């Protein structure tokens, strides 16, 4: 049986215009296909927009959800595309210069502009990769 959301339990740490949640790994994480790209693989604080009409206070337990289809998209953006960028730069620079060292450094350096662009587009990604909170 397939589900359409990835969910995890979290504890409210602070509430302002956003909700800060402490999310830890659960036994469900060990079987999840996205455990390697989950935002909280061991436990960490994440910020989520505060749902309208939901009263939350520190210590409350909530269920954090993300649409399952978003997981592979995140994997693609953060790991697969940069890998191909790096390999492409490595091959092209190696062919042009014939120097393995320069090619390797250029390949590693090619990740800086890629992740800088991702950083500049973070507002777009925040809208597309939006977690939802539901009370327990």
Rosetta blueprint (number, residue, H / E / L):
1 X L
2 X L
3 X L
4 X L
5 X E
6 X E
7 X E
8 X E
9 X E
10 X E
11 X E
12 X E
13 X E
14 X E
15 X E
16 X L
17 X L
18 X E
19 X E
20 X E
21 X E
22 X E
23 X E
24 X L
25 X L
26 X L
27 X H
28 X H
29 X H
30 X H
31 X H
32 X L
33 X L
34 X L
35 X L
36 X L
37 X L
38 X L
39 X L
40 X L
41 X L
42 X L
43 X L
44 X E
45 X E
46 X E
47 X E
48 X E
49 X E
50 X L
51 X L
52 X L
53 X L
54 X L
55 X L
56 X L
57 X L
58 X L
59 X L
60 X L
61 X E
62 X E
63 X E
64 X E
65 X E
66 X E
67 X E
68 X H
69 X H
70 X H
71 X H
72 X H
73 X H
74 X H
75 X H
76 X H
77 X H
78 X H
79 X H
80 X H
81 X H
82 X H
83 X H
84 X H
85 X H
86 X H
87 X H
88 X H
89 X H
90 X H
91 X H
92 X H
93 X H
94 X H
95 X H
96 X H
97 X H
98 X L
99 X L
100 X H
101 X H
102 X H
103 X H
104 X H
105 X H
106 X H
107 X H
108 X H
109 X H
110 X H
111 X H
112 X H
113 X H
114 X H
115 X H
116 X H
117 X H
118 X H
119 X H
120 X H
121 X L
122 X H
123 X H
124 X H
125 X H
126 X H
127 X H
128 X H
129 X L
130 X L
131 X L
132 X E
133 X E
134 X E
135 X E
136 X L
